[in-house]
Amino acid sequence: MRGLYLVTPNWDDTDRLLDVSEQALQEGVALLQYRHKSAEADQRREQAGALLALARKYGVPFIINDFLELCEELDADGVHVGGTDASVAQVRARLGADKLVGASCYGDMALARTAEAGGASYVAFGGFYPSLVKKYPVTTPLDIVLQAKREIRLPCVVIGGMTPANAAPLVARGADMVAAISSVFGNGHQADAVDIAVQQFNLLFAQAGDA
């Protein structure tokens, strides 16, 4: 797991959601997560199913935020859980060994250690910067990535207001994936902006690999 972790916005326009997602997938995405907290159940099922088909087309793992039953119904590749959702251990026991289980750990290494012990596939830290989508304290220190790379053996995702510019010091510290919403989907009305944003994120990892 390495590269851009694309997370969807709360868009009700399914056609637009699919168009921008596919544009990004064409440029190269490591993981795709469906996240729509305010959707009705039928809409969520429709959008997630369509995104799963797109992810399969491009060979990208597809994760559903929070909704474990929907993951099971669609046979998605996994679930991402937050601090108020079911525990990683509970989700892992239910989904089995073959699915991906991601865990939000905010700025807390204790949560990351618990997630690793519970069978997480990756841990996510943040927010590092103010987000246009999520509201949370921007209190996570950049060097938690260094600590995580020393102390746990899971891929490390960074989240919260990510742009190619401000993600650079986190990738330099060893972040395996950068989760982004607005930096990609916020450019969905501009013909080349989505392509450029994804390319810039991917360039961070290429440069880190060359360093």
C-alpha positions as CSV (number, residue, x, y, z in Angstrom):
1,M,0.0,0.0,0.0
2,R,1.7,3.1,-1.2
3,G,0.5,6.3,-2.9
4,L,-2.7,8.3,-3.0
5,Y,-5.6,7.1,-0.9
6,L,-8.6,8.7,-2.6
7,V,-11.7,9.4,-0.4
8,T,-15.0,10.4,-1.9
9,P,-16.9,13.6,-0.8
10,N,-20.5,13.8,0.2
11,W,-21.8,14.2,-3.3
12,D,-25.4,13.3,-4.2
13,D,-24.7,13.6,-7.9
14,T,-23.7,10.0,-8.7
15,D,-22.7,10.7,-12.3
16,R,-20.4,13.5,-11.3
17,L,-18.9,11.4,-8.5
18,L,-18.2,8.5,-10.9
19,D,-16.7,10.8,-13.5
20,V,-14.2,12.5,-11.2
21,S,-13.4,9.2,-9.5
22,E,-12.6,7.5,-12.8
23,Q,-10.5,10.5,-13.9
24,A,-8.4,10.1,-10.8
25,L,-8.2,6.3,-11.1
26,Q,-6.9,6.7,-14.6
27,E,-4.0,8.6,-13.2
28,G,-3.2,6.1,-10.5
29,V,-4.7,5.6,-7.1
30,A,-3.5,3.2,-4.4
31,L,-6.9,2.8,-2.6
32,L,-10.4,4.2,-3.1
33,Q,-12.7,4.8,-0.1
34,Y,-16.4,5.5,-0.4
35,R,-17.4,8.0,2.3
36,H,-20.8,9.6,2.3
37,K,-22.1,10.2,5.8
38,S,-25.4,11.8,4.9
39,A,-26.6,9.6,2.1
40,E,-29.8,7.6,2.4
41,A,-29.3,3.8,2.4
42,D,-30.5,3.3,-1.2
43,Q,-28.3,6.0,-2.5
44,R,-25.3,4.8,-0.5
45,R,-25.8,1.3,-1.9
46,E,-26.1,2.6,-5.5
47,Q,-23.0,4.8,-5.3
48,A,-20.9,2.2,-3.5
49,G,-21.8,-0.5,-6.0
50,A,-21.0,1.8,-9.0
51,L,-17.7,2.8,-7.4
52,L,-16.8,-0.8,-6.6
53,A,-17.3,-1.6,-10.3
54,L,-15.0,1.3,-11.3
55,A,-12.3,0.2,-8.7
56,R,-12.5,-3.3,-10.1
57,K,-12.0,-2.0,-13.6
58,Y,-8.8,-0.3,-12.6
59,G,-7.6,-3.0,-10.2
60,V,-7.7,-0.7,-7.1
61,P,-8.9,-2.0,-3.7
62,F,-12.2,-0.5,-2.7
63,I,-12.9,0.4,1.0
64,I,-16.2,1.5,2.6
65,N,-16.1,4.0,5.4
66,D,-18.0,2.8,8.5
67,F,-20.8,0.7,7.0
68,L,-19.8,-2.9,7.7
69,E,-23.1,-4.4,6.4
70,L,-22.7,-2.6,3.1
71,C,-19.2,-4.0,2.7
72,E,-20.5,-7.5,3.3
73,E,-23.5,-7.0,0.9
74,L,-21.3,-5.7,-2.0
75,D,-18.3,-7.9,-1.2
76,A,-16.1,-4.8,-1.1
77,D,-12.4,-5.1,-0.3
78,G,-12.7,-3.8,3.3
79,V,-13.9,-1.2,5.8
80,H,-12.4,1.9,7.5
81,V,-13.4,2.4,11.1
82,G,-13.2,5.5,13.2
83,G,-13.0,6.0,16.9
84,T,-16.7,5.7,17.5
85,D,-17.3,2.7,15.2
86,A,-16.9,-1.0,16.0
87,S,-13.5,-2.0,17.1
88,V,-10.9,-3.2,14.7
89,A,-10.9,-6.6,16.4
90,Q,-14.7,-6.9,16.1
91,V,-14.6,-6.0,12.4
92,R,-11.7,-8.3,11.7
93,A,-13.5,-11.2,13.4
94,R,-16.6,-10.5,11.3
95,L,-15.0,-9.9,7.9
96,G,-12.3,-12.6,8.2
97,A,-8.6,-12.5,7.3
98,D,-8.9,-11.6,3.6
99,K,-10.5,-8.1,3.9
100,L,-8.8,-4.8,4.5
101,V,-9.5,-3.1,7.8
102,G,-8.3,0.4,8.3
103,A,-8.4,2.4,11.6
104,S,-8.4,6.1,12.3
105,C,-5.9,6.7,15.1
106,Y,-6.0,10.5,15.1
107,G,-2.8,11.6,17.0
108,D,-2.8,8.7,19.4
109,M,-0.1,6.0,19.2
110,A,-2.0,3.9,21.8
111,L,-4.9,3.6,19.3
112,A,-2.5,2.6,16.6
113,R,-1.0,-0.1,18.8
114,T,-4.5,-1.4,19.7
115,A,-5.4,-1.4,16.0
116,E,-2.3,-3.4,15.1
117,A,-3.1,-5.9,17.8
118,G,-6.7,-6.2,16.7
119,G,-5.7,-7.1,13.1
120,A,-5.8,-3.7,11.2
121,S,-4.4,-3.6,7.7
122,Y,-3.3,0.0,8.1
123,V,-3.5,2.9,10.5
124,A,-4.5,6.5,9.7
125,F,-3.2,9.5,11.6
126,G,-4.6,13.1,11.5
127,G,-5.7,15.8,11.2
128,F,-2.5,17.4,10.5
129,Y,-4.0,20.5,8.7
130,P,-7.4,22.1,8.6
131,S,-9.8,20.2,6.5
132,L,-12.6,21.5,4.2
133,V,-14.6,18.3,4.8
134,K,-13.9,16.9,8.3
135,K,-14.1,19.0,11.5
136,Y,-11.6,17.9,14.1
137,P,-8.7,19.4,16.2
138,V,-5.7,20.0,14.1
139,T,-3.3,18.8,16.7
140,T,-1.5,15.8,15.2
141,P,2.3,16.4,15.2
142,L,4.1,15.5,12.0
143,D,6.7,13.4,13.8
144,I,4.0,10.9,14.8
145,V,4.7,9.3,11.4
146,L,8.3,8.7,12.4
147,Q,7.2,7.2,15.7
148,A,4.7,5.0,13.9
149,K,7.3,3.7,11.5
150,R,9.5,2.8,14.4
151,E,6.9,1.1,16.6
152,I,4.3,-0.6,14.4
153,R,4.6,-2.7,11.3
154,L,1.5,-1.5,9.4
155,P,1.2,1.0,6.5
156,C,0.7,4.5,7.7
157,V,-1.9,6.8,6.2
158,V,-2.0,10.6,6.8
159,I,-5.2,12.6,6.6
160,G,-6.6,16.1,7.1
161,G,-6.4,19.0,4.7
162,M,-3.9,17.2,2.5
163,T,-2.4,18.9,-0.6
164,P,0.6,17.8,-2.6
165,A,2.6,20.6,-1.0
166,N,1.7,20.1,2.7
167,A,1.8,16.3,2.4
168,A,5.4,16.4,1.3
169,P,7.0,16.5,4.8
170,L,4.8,13.6,5.9
171,V,5.8,11.5,2.9
172,A,9.4,12.4,3.6
173,R,8.9,11.1,7.2
174,G,7.7,7.8,5.8
175,A,3.9,8.0,5.3
176,D,2.9,5.2,3.0
177,M,-0.4,6.8,1.8
178,V,-1.9,10.3,1.7
179,A,-5.7,10.4,2.0
180,A,-7.3,13.2,0.1
181,I,-10.8,14.5,-0.7
182,S,-10.9,18.2,-1.6
183,S,-7.5,18.4,-3.3
184,V,-8.9,16.0,-5.9
185,F,-12.7,16.3,-5.9
186,G,-12.6,20.0,-5.3
187,N,-11.1,20.3,-8.8
188,G,-13.8,18.2,-10.5
189,H,-15.1,21.1,-12.5
190,Q,-11.8,21.8,-14.2
191,A,-10.8,19.7,-17.1
192,D,-7.1,18.9,-16.2
193,A,-7.0,19.8,-12.5
194,V,-8.0,16.4,-11.3
195,D,-5.2,14.8,-13.4
196,I,-2.7,17.3,-12.2
197,A,-3.6,16.9,-8.5
198,V,-3.3,13.1,-8.7
199,Q,0.0,13.3,-10.6
200,Q,1.4,15.7,-8.0
201,F,0.5,13.4,-5.2
202,N,2.0,10.4,-7.0
203,L,5.2,12.4,-7.7
204,L,5.7,12.8,-3.9
205,F,6.0,9.0,-3.6
206,A,8.2,8.7,-6.7
207,Q,10.6,11.3,-5.3
208,A,10.6,9.7,-1.9
209,G,11.5,6.4,-3.4
210,D,14.4,8.0,-5.3
211,A,15.8,9.8,-2.3
